[in-house]
Amino acid sequence: MKPFTAPLDDILFCLTHVAGAADLPDFDADLAAEIGGHFAAFAEEQLAPLNEPGDSQGCRLVEGRVRMPDGFREAYAAYAEQGWPGLTIPEALGGQGLDAGVLAITSEIFTGANHSLQMVTSLAAGAARTLLAFGTEDQQARVIPQFASGEALATMCLTEPDAGSDLSRIRCRAVQAGDGWSISGEKIFISGGDQDMSEKIHHLVLARTSDDGVKGLSLFLCPCTRVDGSRNAVTVTRIEEKMGLHASPTCQLAFDGAVAELVGREGEGLKAMFTMMNHARVDVALQGVAHAARAADIASTYAAERKQGRDAAGKSVTLDGHADVRRMLDEIDALALGGRAIAHLALVTVEAGENRALAEFLTPIAKAYCTQAGMQATELGMQVLGGYGYLKEYVLEQCYRDVRITAIYEGANAIHERALVTRLLPGKESEAFEAFLRAECLRNDKIYPQLGEVVDNWCRVRDRVLQSEDPTALAHDFMKLTSKTLLKVLWARMAEKADLHPDPERIRRLAGKVLERPELALSA
């Protein structure tokens, strides 16, 4: 088995030089590289060794409480002791006040090392951001320092048995009880719904305060313990048996008059929850990238060592001496690099805050493309290894199982495809994306002169989608075209900046292969 190695050089190259994080006022490239190096060492030494044993052992429900796999409590304690939970939390609230770019670095590395543990810990950053945007000063002062120290972790409680993506069907109800609120109902598919690593858990719960559809939904902060230290009325009724992420407890939770407090205004819960969801969607995109990068590392290492067949001169060669294996290795590598560039561009655009329309357009593209890329890369990696890829020993089968959920949670990819053509394409978001593409044509016309034709084609197809009677029928193909068009732009950037990567020839070679491919087009 190839031990996990963090792809730090690729991450720093994409974030700093391709996505443009260096232009963000609070981003310090040298500091980011130093922090990334420290976290990479921690992940390689303490998080990655727990990945396979955790998958085999899984989580257990013991007397109503979740028990994490062996070693996870100790790893989380080390993670908290070193200050990693508070990276992006303001210093005034116990954190380090760093920018989201640094969190993107550590998040991808964390996923590559141990996706299950990353899942349980990752929502705390989004919960802190939600409270900073919508919580009261008292809520911020009481709760956010607990996230920063690692004392508390968070969950996101939306889904119910009869309410998946259609949140108007939510039935979990909150009623006022004295100075606070009381929540009753059931939530399912709650990542980290319970665990024995952090002292506290804060559930962010979307519950109904009126029967006025989505306008009747409000967001609540529901702690696992009451003020007096007793357990709140939140019960784990089961841990789901899943295809992958066995060491991440996906729980069904029953709220039976649980004490809670309102976050933001009554009836504006969806607006508040989307702050957490948008953070999670970029994080999920990076999860797909992390698995693609892991697949690239395992497959390339194996192919360079495994002797198989002979060349034209009759000399024994390794697998990577065969043209079709090289094709697959390059495709896996390009999926990881291209996906990372899209995810980082979306993140940097969000953090810059200057072009919200473009940020809105990029987010669903990042979520859909990067998660699909993760699945495709792990599948190709298994193919490179042949029969060994199908064995647990070489990890890729676990990567394949773990990454599969990324295309489903935080909004199934088809939902993001639908949103692209129905909500974003007719509005200013589409105009912002076209303006971005046109600007790139002017900037990179010498690197890739055909980029103007690629963008013209995208605009023609966009107009056809807008004029169609049912744009949703074209949503899947249009998302593919949009992703490929954006990839052309970003690979042109990578070719331009190749000398800033430790292996510039690799970047130029892959860029040439991607840029030579014809763009997709919808059928007439």
BELGI-V982293 format. One record per residue. N is the residue number from 1. RES is the residue in one small letter. SS is DSSP state (helix for helix, strand for strand, loop for the rest). Layout:
BEGIN
n=N res=RES ss=SS
n=N res=RES ss=SS
END
This chain:
BEGIN
n=1 res=m ss=loop
n=2 res=k ss=loop
n=3 res=p ss=loop
n=4 res=f ss=loop
n=5 res=t ss=loop
n=6 res=a ss=loop
n=7 res=p ss=loop
n=8 res=l ss=helix
n=9 res=d ss=helix
n=10 res=d ss=helix
n=11 res=i ss=helix
n=12 res=l ss=helix
n=13 res=f ss=helix
n=14 res=c ss=helix
n=15 res=l ss=helix
n=16 res=t ss=helix
n=17 res=h ss=helix
n=18 res=v ss=helix
n=19 res=a ss=loop
n=20 res=g ss=loop
n=21 res=a ss=helix
n=22 res=a ss=helix
n=23 res=d ss=helix
n=24 res=l ss=loop
n=25 res=p ss=loop
n=26 res=d ss=loop
n=27 res=f ss=loop
n=28 res=d ss=loop
n=29 res=a ss=helix
n=30 res=d ss=helix
n=31 res=l ss=helix
n=32 res=a ss=helix
n=33 res=a ss=helix
n=34 res=e ss=helix
n=35 res=i ss=helix
n=36 res=g ss=helix
n=37 res=g ss=helix
n=38 res=h ss=helix
n=39 res=f ss=helix
n=40 res=a ss=helix
n=41 res=a ss=helix
n=42 res=f ss=helix
n=43 res=a ss=helix
n=44 res=e ss=helix
n=45 res=e ss=helix
n=46 res=q ss=helix
n=47 res=l ss=helix
n=48 res=a ss=loop
n=49 res=p ss=helix
n=50 res=l ss=helix
n=51 res=n ss=helix
n=52 res=e ss=helix
n=53 res=p ss=helix
n=54 res=g ss=helix
n=55 res=d ss=helix
n=56 res=s ss=helix
n=57 res=q ss=helix
n=58 res=g ss=loop
n=59 res=c ss=loop
n=60 res=r ss=strand
n=61 res=l ss=strand
n=62 res=v ss=strand
n=63 res=e ss=loop
n=64 res=g ss=loop
n=65 res=r ss=strand
n=66 res=v ss=strand
n=67 res=r ss=strand
n=68 res=m ss=loop
n=69 res=p ss=loop
n=70 res=d ss=loop
n=71 res=g ss=loop
n=72 res=f ss=helix
n=73 res=r ss=helix
n=74 res=e ss=helix
n=75 res=a ss=helix
n=76 res=y ss=helix
n=77 res=a ss=helix
n=78 res=a ss=helix
n=79 res=y ss=helix
n=80 res=a ss=helix
n=81 res=e ss=helix
n=82 res=q ss=loop
n=83 res=g ss=loop
n=84 res=w ss=helix
n=85 res=p ss=helix
n=86 res=g ss=helix
n=87 res=l ss=loop
n=88 res=t ss=loop
n=89 res=i ss=loop
n=90 res=p ss=loop
n=91 res=e ss=helix
n=92 res=a ss=helix
n=93 res=l ss=helix
n=94 res=g ss=loop
n=95 res=g ss=loop
n=96 res=q ss=loop
n=97 res=g ss=loop
n=98 res=l ss=loop
n=99 res=d ss=loop
n=100 res=a ss=helix
n=101 res=g ss=helix
n=102 res=v ss=helix
n=103 res=l ss=helix
n=104 res=a ss=helix
n=105 res=i ss=helix
n=106 res=t ss=helix
n=107 res=s ss=helix
n=108 res=e ss=helix
n=109 res=i ss=helix
n=110 res=f ss=helix
n=111 res=t ss=helix
n=112 res=g ss=helix
n=113 res=a ss=helix
n=114 res=n ss=helix
n=115 res=h ss=helix
n=116 res=s ss=helix
n=117 res=l ss=helix
n=118 res=q ss=helix
n=119 res=m ss=helix
n=120 res=v ss=helix
n=121 res=t ss=helix
n=122 res=s ss=helix
n=123 res=l ss=helix
n=124 res=a ss=helix
n=125 res=a ss=helix
n=126 res=g ss=helix
n=127 res=a ss=helix
n=128 res=a ss=helix
n=129 res=r ss=helix
n=130 res=t ss=helix
n=131 res=l ss=helix
n=132 res=l ss=helix
n=133 res=a ss=helix
n=134 res=f ss=helix
n=135 res=g ss=loop
n=136 res=t ss=loop
n=137 res=e ss=helix
n=138 res=d ss=helix
n=139 res=q ss=helix
n=140 res=q ss=helix
n=141 res=a ss=helix
n=142 res=r ss=helix
n=143 res=v ss=helix
n=144 res=i ss=helix
n=145 res=p ss=helix
n=146 res=q ss=helix
n=147 res=f ss=helix
n=148 res=a ss=helix
n=149 res=s ss=helix
n=150 res=g ss=loop
n=151 res=e ss=loop
n=152 res=a ss=strand
n=153 res=l ss=strand
n=154 res=a ss=strand
n=155 res=t ss=strand
n=156 res=m ss=strand
n=157 res=c ss=strand
n=158 res=l ss=loop
n=159 res=t ss=loop
n=160 res=e ss=strand
n=161 res=p ss=loop
n=162 res=d ss=loop
n=163 res=a ss=strand
n=164 res=g ss=loop
n=165 res=s ss=loop
n=166 res=d ss=loop
n=167 res=l ss=helix
n=168 res=s ss=helix
n=169 res=r ss=helix
n=170 res=i ss=loop
n=171 res=r ss=loop
n=172 res=c ss=loop
n=173 res=r ss=strand
n=174 res=a ss=strand
n=175 res=v ss=strand
n=176 res=q ss=strand
n=177 res=a ss=strand
n=178 res=g ss=loop
n=179 res=d ss=loop
n=180 res=g ss=strand
n=181 res=w ss=strand
n=182 res=s ss=strand
n=183 res=i ss=strand
n=184 res=s ss=strand
n=185 res=g ss=strand
n=186 res=e ss=strand
n=187 res=k ss=strand
n=188 res=i ss=strand
n=189 res=f ss=strand
n=190 res=i ss=strand
n=191 res=s ss=strand
n=192 res=g ss=loop
n=193 res=g ss=loop
n=194 res=d ss=loop
n=195 res=q ss=loop
n=196 res=d ss=loop
n=197 res=m ss=loop
n=198 res=s ss=loop
n=199 res=e ss=loop
n=200 res=k ss=strand
n=201 res=i ss=strand
n=202 res=h ss=strand
n=203 res=h ss=strand
n=204 res=l ss=strand
n=205 res=v ss=strand
n=206 res=l ss=strand
n=207 res=a ss=strand
n=208 res=r ss=strand
n=209 res=t ss=loop
n=210 res=s ss=loop
n=211 res=d ss=loop
n=212 res=d ss=loop
n=213 res=g ss=helix
n=214 res=v ss=helix
n=215 res=k ss=helix
n=216 res=g ss=helix
n=217 res=l ss=strand
n=218 res=s ss=strand
n=219 res=l ss=strand
n=220 res=f ss=strand
n=221 res=l ss=strand
n=222 res=c ss=strand
n=223 res=p ss=strand
n=224 res=c ss=loop
n=225 res=t ss=strand
n=226 res=r ss=loop
n=227 res=v ss=loop
n=228 res=d ss=loop
n=229 res=g ss=loop
n=230 res=s ss=loop
n=231 res=r ss=strand
n=232 res=n ss=loop
n=233 res=a ss=loop
n=234 res=v ss=strand
n=235 res=t ss=strand
n=236 res=v ss=strand
n=237 res=t ss=strand
n=238 res=r ss=strand
n=239 res=i ss=strand
n=240 res=e ss=loop
n=241 res=e ss=loop
n=242 res=k ss=loop
n=243 res=m ss=loop
n=244 res=g ss=loop
n=245 res=l ss=loop
n=246 res=h ss=loop
n=247 res=a ss=loop
n=248 res=s ss=loop
n=249 res=p ss=loop
n=250 res=t ss=strand
n=251 res=c ss=strand
n=252 res=q ss=strand
n=253 res=l ss=strand
n=254 res=a ss=strand
n=255 res=f ss=strand
n=256 res=d ss=strand
n=257 res=g ss=strand
n=258 res=a ss=strand
n=259 res=v ss=strand
n=260 res=a ss=strand
n=261 res=e ss=strand
n=262 res=l ss=strand
n=263 res=v ss=strand
n=264 res=g ss=loop
n=265 res=r ss=loop
n=266 res=e ss=loop
n=267 res=g ss=loop
n=268 res=e ss=loop
n=269 res=g ss=helix
n=270 res=l ss=helix
n=271 res=k ss=helix
n=272 res=a ss=helix
n=273 res=m ss=helix
n=274 res=f ss=helix
n=275 res=t ss=helix
n=276 res=m ss=helix
n=277 res=m ss=helix
n=278 res=n ss=helix
n=279 res=h ss=helix
n=280 res=a ss=helix
n=281 res=r ss=helix
n=282 res=v ss=helix
n=283 res=d ss=helix
n=284 res=v ss=helix
n=285 res=a ss=helix
n=286 res=l ss=helix
n=287 res=q ss=helix
n=288 res=g ss=helix
n=289 res=v ss=helix
n=290 res=a ss=helix
n=291 res=h ss=helix
n=292 res=a ss=helix
n=293 res=a ss=helix
n=294 res=r ss=helix
n=295 res=a ss=helix
n=296 res=a ss=helix
n=297 res=d ss=helix
n=298 res=i ss=helix
n=299 res=a ss=helix
n=300 res=s ss=helix
n=301 res=t ss=helix
n=302 res=y ss=helix
n=303 res=a ss=helix
n=304 res=a ss=helix
n=305 res=e ss=helix
n=306 res=r ss=loop
n=307 res=k ss=strand
n=308 res=q ss=strand
n=309 res=g ss=strand
n=310 res=r ss=strand
n=311 res=d ss=loop
n=312 res=a ss=loop
n=313 res=a ss=loop
n=314 res=g ss=loop
n=315 res=k ss=loop
n=316 res=s ss=strand
n=317 res=v ss=strand
n=318 res=t ss=strand
n=319 res=l ss=helix
n=320 res=d ss=helix
n=321 res=g ss=helix
n=322 res=h ss=loop
n=323 res=a ss=helix
n=324 res=d ss=helix
n=325 res=v ss=helix
n=326 res=r ss=helix
n=327 res=r ss=helix
n=328 res=m ss=helix
n=329 res=l ss=helix
n=330 res=d ss=helix
n=331 res=e ss=helix
n=332 res=i ss=helix
n=333 res=d ss=helix
n=334 res=a ss=helix
n=335 res=l ss=helix
n=336 res=a ss=helix
n=337 res=l ss=helix
n=338 res=g ss=helix
n=339 res=g ss=helix
n=340 res=r ss=helix
n=341 res=a ss=helix
n=342 res=i ss=helix
n=343 res=a ss=helix
n=344 res=h ss=helix
n=345 res=l ss=helix
n=346 res=a ss=helix
n=347 res=l ss=helix
n=348 res=v ss=helix
n=349 res=t ss=helix
n=350 res=v ss=helix
n=351 res=e ss=helix
n=352 res=a ss=helix
n=353 res=g ss=loop
n=354 res=e ss=loop
n=355 res=n ss=loop
n=356 res=r ss=helix
n=357 res=a ss=helix
n=358 res=l ss=helix
n=359 res=a ss=helix
n=360 res=e ss=helix
n=361 res=f ss=helix
n=362 res=l ss=helix
n=363 res=t ss=helix
n=364 res=p ss=helix
n=365 res=i ss=helix
n=366 res=a ss=helix
n=367 res=k ss=helix
n=368 res=a ss=helix
n=369 res=y ss=helix
n=370 res=c ss=helix
n=371 res=t ss=helix
n=372 res=q ss=helix
n=373 res=a ss=helix
n=374 res=g ss=helix
n=375 res=m ss=helix
n=376 res=q ss=helix
n=377 res=a ss=helix
n=378 res=t ss=helix
n=379 res=e ss=helix
n=380 res=l ss=helix
n=381 res=g ss=helix
n=382 res=m ss=helix
n=383 res=q ss=helix
n=384 res=v ss=helix
n=385 res=l ss=helix
n=386 res=g ss=helix
n=387 res=g ss=helix
n=388 res=y ss=helix
n=389 res=g ss=helix
n=390 res=y ss=helix
n=391 res=l ss=loop
n=392 res=k ss=helix
n=393 res=e ss=helix
n=394 res=y ss=helix
n=395 res=v ss=loop
n=396 res=l ss=helix
n=397 res=e ss=helix
n=398 res=q ss=helix
n=399 res=c ss=helix
n=400 res=y ss=helix
n=401 res=r ss=helix
n=402 res=d ss=helix
n=403 res=v ss=helix
n=404 res=r ss=helix
n=405 res=i ss=helix
n=406 res=t ss=helix
n=407 res=a ss=helix
n=408 res=i ss=loop
n=409 res=y ss=loop
n=410 res=e ss=loop
n=411 res=g ss=loop
n=412 res=a ss=loop
n=413 res=n ss=helix
n=414 res=a ss=helix
n=415 res=i ss=helix
n=416 res=h ss=helix
n=417 res=e ss=helix
n=418 res=r ss=helix
n=419 res=a ss=helix
n=420 res=l ss=helix
n=421 res=v ss=helix
n=422 res=t ss=helix
n=423 res=r ss=helix
n=424 res=l ss=helix
n=425 res=l ss=loop
n=426 res=p ss=loop
n=427 res=g ss=loop
n=428 res=k ss=helix
n=429 res=e ss=helix
n=430 res=s ss=helix
n=431 res=e ss=helix
n=432 res=a ss=helix
n=433 res=f ss=helix
n=434 res=e ss=helix
n=435 res=a ss=helix
n=436 res=f ss=helix
n=437 res=l ss=helix
n=438 res=r ss=helix
n=439 res=a ss=helix
n=440 res=e ss=helix
n=441 res=c ss=helix
n=442 res=l ss=helix
n=443 res=r ss=helix
n=444 res=n ss=loop
n=445 res=d ss=loop
n=446 res=k ss=loop
n=447 res=i ss=loop
n=448 res=y ss=loop
n=449 res=p ss=loop
n=450 res=q ss=loop
n=451 res=l ss=helix
n=452 res=g ss=helix
n=453 res=e ss=helix
n=454 res=v ss=helix
n=455 res=v ss=helix
n=456 res=d ss=helix
n=457 res=n ss=helix
n=458 res=w ss=helix
n=459 res=c ss=helix
n=460 res=r ss=helix
n=461 res=v ss=helix
n=462 res=r ss=helix
n=463 res=d ss=helix
n=464 res=r ss=helix
n=465 res=v ss=helix
n=466 res=l ss=helix
n=467 res=q ss=helix
n=468 res=s ss=loop
n=469 res=e ss=loop
n=470 res=d ss=loop
n=471 res=p ss=helix
n=472 res=t ss=helix
n=473 res=a ss=helix
n=474 res=l ss=helix
n=475 res=a ss=helix
n=476 res=h ss=helix
n=477 res=d ss=helix
n=478 res=f ss=helix
n=479 res=m ss=helix
n=480 res=k ss=helix
n=481 res=l ss=helix
n=482 res=t ss=helix
n=483 res=s ss=helix
n=484 res=k ss=helix
n=485 res=t ss=helix
n=486 res=l ss=helix
n=487 res=l ss=helix
n=488 res=k ss=helix
n=489 res=v ss=helix
n=490 res=l ss=helix
n=491 res=w ss=helix
n=492 res=a ss=helix
n=493 res=r ss=helix
n=494 res=m ss=helix
n=495 res=a ss=helix
n=496 res=e ss=helix
n=497 res=k ss=loop
n=498 res=a ss=helix
n=499 res=d ss=helix
n=500 res=l ss=helix
n=501 res=h ss=loop
n=502 res=p ss=loop
n=503 res=d ss=loop
n=504 res=p ss=helix
n=505 res=e ss=helix
n=506 res=r ss=helix
n=507 res=i ss=helix
n=508 res=r ss=helix
n=509 res=r ss=helix
n=510 res=l ss=helix
n=511 res=a ss=helix
n=512 res=g ss=helix
n=513 res=k ss=helix
n=514 res=v ss=helix
n=515 res=l ss=helix
n=516 res=e ss=helix
n=517 res=r ss=loop
n=518 res=p ss=loop
n=519 res=e ss=loop
n=520 res=l ss=loop
n=521 res=a ss=loop
n=522 res=l ss=loop
n=523 res=s ss=loop
n=524 res=a ss=loop
END
